[in-house]
């Protein structure tokens, strides 16, 4: 099985160029606005505690912070966390960013009104355990916003993003039906929202499966 150390090393290495992808850096106004609109309709309307799992360079964390939420971001990569903290500080926004494993985030006993995760579950050695643990981090009635996808079309070969990651259970992405089936027993309400057709979110048209699972704990 791929070690968390190997995964952290990979994301540390790509951190300096991570924001070059349109949906990572959110540098284009239309892409940034598309994500801001998506989150504003799914996160609490009042000021809330939001946990961003696999926060990367903090581009997505910045959006709820700008909306007045109290944001905590967790990422396995120390370099990603450093970029995230710098990004929010430079924007004059408050945010707490921690280095840690998504399966056991170093947030103590704190619980959150919403947990946000984008394109993280497919990178985890044990996504089912992570999901079960995330539920315990969310207050009753709180919200999960899980943005995921399957990063190849049917029939394409699976190419690992880093050495050894071909052994990950959801390598190459996870389909909406399978993720919904994994989450549904853990929550009280759940819906799946297709996102593939919303080119503004990705900075380009996409042909693979992309979606959000929105659930109430």
VEXTOR-186344 format. One record per atom (N, C-alpha, C, O): x negated, y negated, z; residue in three letters. Coordinates in steps of 0.1 Angstrom, whole numbers, plus 5000, padded with zeros to 4 digits. Each point is the difference from the previous one (the first is absolute). Example, Ala and Ser with C-alpha at 12.3 -4.5 7.8 and 13.67 -1.06 7.14 Angstrom:
# residues 2
486850575078ALA/500949885000ALA/499149885000ALA/499050005007ALA/501449894986SER/499149895000SER/500849895008SER/499549895001SER/
***
This chain:
# residues 217
499250125000UNK/500849885000UNK/499149885000UNK/499049995006UNK/501549904987UNK/499249884999UNK/500049935014UNK/501149995007UNK/497849964998UNK/499949945013UNK/500449854999UNK/500049944989UNK/500550015022UNK/500449865000UNK/498849914998UNK/500149894995UNK/498750165009UNK/498849924998UNK/499749984985UNK/499749894996UNK/500550224996UNK/499849994986UNK/501049914993UNK/499749924991UNK/501550085014UNK/501149914995UNK/499649865003UNK/500249914992UNK/499450065020UNK/499749875005UNK/498849954991UNK/500049884996UNK/499050205002UNK/498949964992UNK/500449964986UNK/499549904994UNK/501450175000UNK/500549974987UNK/500649864999UNK/499749924992UNK/501350065018UNK/500749875000UNK/499149895004UNK/500249884995UNK/498850145013UNK/499049905003UNK/499349964987UNK/499749884998UNK/499950214994UNK/499349984988UNK/500849924989UNK/499549914993UNK/501850115007UNK/500849934990UNK/500649875005UNK/500649934992UNK/499350045021UNK/500649895006UNK/499749874993UNK/500949914998UNK/497850064998UNK/499749874993UNK/500749984987UNK/500249884997UNK/500250224996UNK/500849984988UNK/501450055000UNK/500750004990UNK/499850035022UNK/501350055002UNK/501149904995UNK/501050044994UNK/498849835009UNK/501049904996UNK/500049974985UNK/500849924996UNK/498350144996UNK/500049984986UNK/501350064993UNK/500449954990UNK/500250155016UNK/501250064995UNK/501249905003UNK/500149955012UNK/500750024979UNK/501149905002UNK/500850025012UNK/500449915007UNK/500050224995UNK/500950025012UNK/499350025013UNK/500650025010UNK/498049974990UNK/499250005012UNK/499749865004UNK/500349975012UNK/499249954979UNK/499649865004UNK/501249915000UNK/499949895007UNK/501250144986UNK/501149914999UNK/499649864996UNK/500649905006UNK/498550084985UNK/499549874997UNK/500949934990UNK/500149885000UNK/500650194991UNK/501049944991UNK/501249965008UNK/500650095007UNK/499949794991UNK/501249965007UNK/501250094998UNK/500750025010UNK/499550034978UNK/501250084998UNK/499950135007UNK/501050065005UNK/497850004996UNK/499850125007UNK/500249985015UNK/500650085007UNK/498849824998UNK/500149975015UNK/501449975003UNK/500550055011UNK/500349884981UNK/501449975003UNK/500850125000UNK/501050025007UNK/498750074983UNK/500850134999UNK/499850085013UNK/501050055005UNK/497849965001UNK/499850075012UNK/500749935012UNK/500550065009UNK/499449814991UNK/500649925011UNK/501550025000UNK/500650015011UNK/500049994977UNK/501450024999UNK/500450145005UNK/501050025007UNK/498250084989UNK/500350145004UNK/500050015015UNK/500950065006UNK/498149885000UNK/499950025015UNK/501049925007UNK/500550045010UNK/499849844985UNK/500949915007UNK/501450065002UNK/500849975009UNK/499650124981UNK/501350065000UNK/500150135008UNK/501050055003UNK/497850005002UNK/499950135006UNK/499549995015UNK/500250095008UNK/499049814995UNK/499549985013UNK/501149925008UNK/500849934994UNK/499150075019UNK/501049925008UNK/500049854996UNK/499049954997UNK/502250005004UNK/500249854997UNK/499449915011UNK/499549894997UNK/500650165015UNK/499449925011UNK/498550035001UNK/499550094994UNK/499849835014UNK/498650025003UNK/499850145007UNK/500750035010UNK/498450054985UNK/499950145005UNK/498650055000UNK/499149934994UNK/500750185013UNK/498750065000UNK/499950104989UNK/500850094999UNK/498249894992UNK/499950084988UNK/498650075000UNK/499049945002UNK/501050194996UNK/498850085000UNK/499750044985UNK/500850074994UNK/498149895001UNK/499650034986UNK/499050115000UNK/498849975003UNK/501650154994UNK/499150125000UNK/499350014987UNK/500649994989UNK/498050025011UNK/499250004988UNK/500149864994UNK/500349994988UNK/499449915020UNK/500149864996UNK/499149954989UNK/500249904993UNK/498750185004UNK/499149964990UNK/499449865003UNK/499649975011UNK/500449954979UNK/499449865001UNK/501049905005UNK/499749885000UNK/501550165004UNK/500949925007UNK/500949914991UNK/500749925005UNK/499350114982UNK/500949924991UNK/501550025004UNK/500749905000UNK/499750225002UNK/501450035004UNK/500349955014UNK/501049955003UNK/498050065006UNK/500249965014UNK/500249855000UNK/500849955009UNK/498649984982UNK/500249855000UNK/501449964998UNK/500449895005UNK/500350184987UNK/501449964996UNK/500950005013UNK/500749895002UNK/499450215006UNK/500949995012UNK/499449905010UNK/500849935007UNK/497950054993UNK/499449905009UNK/500549864996UNK/500349925008UNK/499750064979UNK/500549874995UNK/501549985003UNK/500549885001UNK/500250235000UNK/501549995002UNK/500349995015UNK/501149995004UNK/497850005005UNK/500249985014UNK/500050135008UNK/500349995012UNK/499450124982UNK/499950125008UNK/498650025007UNK/499049934996UNK/500950145014UNK/498850035007UNK/499450134995UNK/500650115002UNK/498349884991UNK/499550114992UNK/498850075006UNK/499049935004UNK/501050204997UNK/498850085003UNK/499750094988UNK/500950074995UNK/497849935001UNK/499650084989UNK/499050105005UNK/499149975008UNK/501050164986UNK/499150105004UNK/499450074987UNK/500850024991UNK/497950005009UNK/499450064988UNK/498850085005UNK/499349965009UNK/500450154984UNK/498950085003UNK/498749944996UNK/498950035006UNK/501149884985UNK/498849944994UNK/499649875008UNK/500849904999UNK/498150095008UNK/499649885006UNK/499949884991UNK/500349895004UNK/499250134984UNK/499949894990UNK/501349954996UNK/500249884998UNK/500850215000UNK/501349954997UNK/500649925011UNK/500649894997UNK/499250155015UNK/500549935012UNK/499449865001UNK/500649905003UNK/498150094994UNK/499349885000UNK/500549904990UNK/500249885002UNK/500150174986UNK/500649924989UNK/501449955004UNK/500349884998UNK/500450215008UNK/501449965004UNK/500049895010UNK/500749904999UNK/498550125011UNK/499949895011UNK/499649874994UNK/500549905004UNK/498450104987UNK/499649884994UNK/501049944992UNK/500249875000UNK/500650214993UNK/501049944991UNK/501149935007UNK/500449894997UNK/500150175014UNK/501049935008UNK/499549885007UNK/500649905001UNK/498250115005UNK/499449895007UNK/499849884991UNK/500349895003UNK/499250144984UNK/499849894991UNK/501349934996UNK/500049884996UNK/501150205004UNK/501349944997UNK/500749935012UNK/501149954999UNK/498250055013UNK/500649945012UNK/501150085006UNK/500949955006UNK/499050194992UNK/501150095005UNK/499550095011UNK/498850035000UNK/502050005009UNK/499650095011UNK/500350144995UNK/500950034993UNK/498250065011UNK/500150144997UNK/499050085007UNK/498849955002UNK/501550175002UNK/499150095007UNK/499750124992UNK/500950064995UNK/497849965002UNK/499650114991UNK/499050095008UNK/499049965006UNK/501350174993UNK/499350105008UNK/499550114990UNK/500650044991UNK/498250015012UNK/499450124993UNK/500650125007UNK/499850025012UNK/500850074980UNK/500550125006UNK/500650094990UNK/500349974989UNK/499950165016UNK/500650104992UNK/501649995000UNK/500649975010UNK/500050044978UNK/501449984999UNK/500850115008UNK/501149975005UNK/498350144997UNK/500650115008UNK/500049975015UNK/500850065007UNK/498349854997UNK/499949965014UNK/499649865002UNK/498949975004UNK/501949944991UNK/499649855000UNK/499749955014UNK/500750045010UNK/498349884992UNK/499649955013UNK/500849895005UNK/499549895003UNK/501850124998UNK/500949905004UNK/500650025014UNK/500949935004UNK/498650175003UNK/500450025013UNK/501550045001UNK/500550084991UNK/500249875019UNK/501450045002UNK/500949904993UNK/501350015001UNK/498249894992UNK/500849904993UNK/501050064990UNK/499650094993UNK/501649875006UNK/500950044990UNK/500449884992UNK/499949885004UNK/500650154984UNK/500249894990UNK/501450014994UNK/500750105001UNK/499749784994UNK/501450004994UNK/500050054986UNK/501050044995UNK/497849964999UNK/499950054986UNK/498650064998UNK/499049945004UNK/500950174988UNK/498850054996UNK/499950004985UNK/500950064993UNK/498149895001UNK/499849984986UNK/498850084996UNK/499050005006UNK/501150084983UNK/498950074994UNK/500150004985UNK/501150044995UNK/497949934998UNK/500050004986UNK/498850084995UNK/498949975002UNK/501450144990UNK/499050084993UNK/499050055010UNK/498850004997UNK/501650055014UNK/499150065010UNK/500250155002UNK/499050075001UNK/502249974999UNK/500350145004UNK/499350104991UNK/499650115005UNK/500249864983UNK/499450104991UNK/498550015003UNK/499450104995UNK/500049815013UNK/498650015003UNK/499750085013UNK/498950025004UNK/502250025003UNK/499850055013UNK/499850155000UNK/500750084993UNK/498449985016UNK/499950145001UNK/501250075006UNK/500250124996UNK/500649815012UNK/501250075006UNK/501149895000UNK/500349955011UNK/500450034978UNK/501049894999UNK/501250035009UNK/500649915005UNK/499850224997UNK/501150035008UNK/499849965015UNK/500949955006UNK/497950084999UNK/499749965013UNK/500049855002UNK/500449955010UNK/499049984980UNK/500049865000UNK/501449945001UNK/500349915008UNK/500650144983UNK/501449955000UNK/500750025014UNK/500649915005UNK/499250215000UNK/500650035014UNK/499549905010UNK/500749955009UNK/498050024990UNK/499449915010UNK/500549854998UNK/500149935009UNK/500150044978UNK/500449864997UNK/501449975006UNK/500349895005UNK/500650214995UNK/501349995006UNK/499949955014UNK/500849925005UNK/498250145003UNK/499949965014UNK/499549865002UNK/500149955011UNK/499449994978UNK/499549865001UNK/501149904997UNK/499849885002UNK/501450164994UNK/501149914996UNK/501150015010UNK/500450105005UNK/500149784999UNK/501149995010UNK/501250064994UNK/500349994988UNK/500650065020UNK/501350054995UNK/500749894992UNK/500149895005UNK/500450154984UNK/500749904991UNK/499049934991UNK/500449924991UNK/498350115010UNK/499049934992UNK/500050064986UNK/500750104997UNK/498449854995UNK/500050034985UNK/498750054996UNK/498949955004UNK/501150154987UNK/498850054993UNK/500249954986UNK/501050024993UNK/497949935001UNK/499949964986UNK/498850074994UNK/498949965003UNK/501350154990UNK/499050084995UNK/499949994985UNK/501050054993UNK/498049895001UNK/499949984986UNK/499050104995UNK/498850005004UNK/501750094987UNK/499150114996UNK/500250034985UNK/500849934993UNK/498650175002UNK/500250044986UNK/499350124996UNK/499350065008UNK/500849984980UNK/499350124995UNK/499149944988UNK/500549954990UNK/498250065012UNK/499149924992UNK/499550074987UNK/499049974995UNK/501950125000UNK/499750064987UNK/501350054995UNK/500950035007UNK/499249974979UNK/501250054994UNK/500050165000UNK/498950065001UNK/502250004997UNK/500150145000UNK/499150064989UNK/499949954989UNK/499450155015UNK/499150074991UNK/498549955000UNK/499150064995UNK/500749825011UNK/498649955001UNK/499350075011UNK/500550055010UNK/498249974988UNK/499150065010UNK/499949915012UNK/500049884999UNK/499750185013UNK/499849935012UNK/498549965001UNK/499250095001UNK/500549794999UNK/498649955001UNK/499849945014UNK/500749905003UNK/498450155005UNK/499949955014UNK/499449865000UNK/499149974991UNK/501449945018UNK/499449875000UNK/498749995007UNK/499249904998UNK/500450205009UNK/498750015007UNK/499750155002UNK/500950085000UNK/497949955001UNK/499550145001UNK/500750075012UNK/500049955011UNK/500750164986UNK/500650085010UNK/501549975002UNK/500750085007UNK/499849814988UNK/501349965003UNK/501050084992UNK/501349985002UNK/498350104989UNK/500950094992UNK/500750105010UNK/501050064996UNK/498449965016UNK/500650095009UNK/501149935009UNK/500750075007UNK/499549804992UNK/501049945007UNK/501450054996UNK/500250024988UNK/500749995022UNK/501350064996UNK/500849924990UNK/500850064992UNK/499149815009UNK/500849924991UNK/499049924990UNK/500349894995UNK/498650175002UNK/499149944990UNK/500749984987UNK/500850084995UNK/498949804999UNK/500749964988UNK/501349945001UNK/500749964991UNK/499750035022UNK/501349935003UNK/501150105004UNK/499850124999UNK/501349835006UNK/501150075005UNK/501349954993UNK/500249885000UNK/500650214995UNK/501349964994UNK/501049955010UNK/499950045012UNK/501149884984UNK/500949955009UNK/500950105007UNK/500249995012UNK/500250124981UNK/500850105006UNK/499350075011UNK/500650035010UNK/498150004988UNK/499250075010UNK/499849925012UNK/500150055011UNK/499549824987UNK/499849915012UNK/501349985007UNK/500050005013UNK/501149984980UNK/501349985007UNK/500350135009UNK/500549985011UNK/499250134983UNK/500350135008UNK/499250015012UNK/500450055010UNK/498349904990UNK/499150005011UNK/500549905011UNK/499850025012UNK/500749864984UNK/500349905009UNK/501450015006UNK/500349975011UNK/500750094981UNK/501450005004UNK/500250065014UNK/500849945007UNK/498650174996UNK/500350065014UNK/499549915011UNK/500450025012UNK/498849884985UNK/499449925011UNK/500749875003UNK/499849935009UNK/501250044982UNK/500749875000UNK/501550015001UNK/500550114998UNK/500249785004UNK/501450005000UNK/500649974986UNK/501150054997UNK/498349864996UNK/500549964987UNK/498849994990UNK/498949975004UNK/501350064983UNK/499050004990UNK/500549974987UNK/501150054996UNK/498249874996UNK/500349984986UNK/498749994992UNK/499049965005UNK/501150084982UNK/498949994991UNK/500349894990UNK/501050004994UNK/498049915004UNK/500249894990UNK/498950024989UNK/498849985003UNK/501650054985UNK/499050014989UNK/499349864997UNK/500749905000UNK/498050114998UNK/499349874997UNK/499250014987UNK/499449904996UNK/500650214997UNK/499250014988UNK/500349894989UNK/499249954993UNK/502150025006UNK/500549904990UNK/499749865003UNK/500349914992UNK/499250065020UNK/499749865004UNK/498649964998UNK/499150015008UNK/500649964979UNK/498649974996UNK/499349895008UNK/498850005002UNK/502049915003UNK/499449895007UNK/499350045013UNK/499049945004UNK/501550175002UNK/499350065012UNK/498650054997UNK/499249995009UNK/500650064979UNK/498850074997UNK/499149914991UNK/498850044997UNK/501749854998UNK/499249914992UNK/499950064985UNK/499349944992UNK/501550165005UNK/500150064987UNK/501150115000UNK/500450045011UNK/500050004977UNK/500950115000UNK/499350135004UNK/498850024998UNK/502050075009UNK/499450135004UNK/500950114995UNK/501249984999UNK/498250134999UNK/500850124995UNK/500150115010UNK/500850094998UNK/498549905013UNK/500150105011UNK/501149975010UNK/500649894999UNK/499650205010UNK/501149985010UNK/499549925012UNK/499050035006UNK/501749864996UNK/499849915012UNK/501349965006UNK/501049984993UNK/499050015020UNK/501249995008UNK/499849965014UNK/498850005004UNK/502249965003UNK/500049975014UNK/501050095007UNK/501150024996UNK/498550045015UNK/500950075009UNK/500249905012UNK/499149965007UNK/502250004995UNK/500349915010UNK/500950085011UNK/501050064996UNK/498549945016UNK/500750085010UNK/500249935013UNK/499249915003UNK/501850125004UNK/500349955014UNK/499750115010UNK/500550114999UNK/498849855011UNK/499650105010UNK/501150025011UNK/499850075009UNK/
***
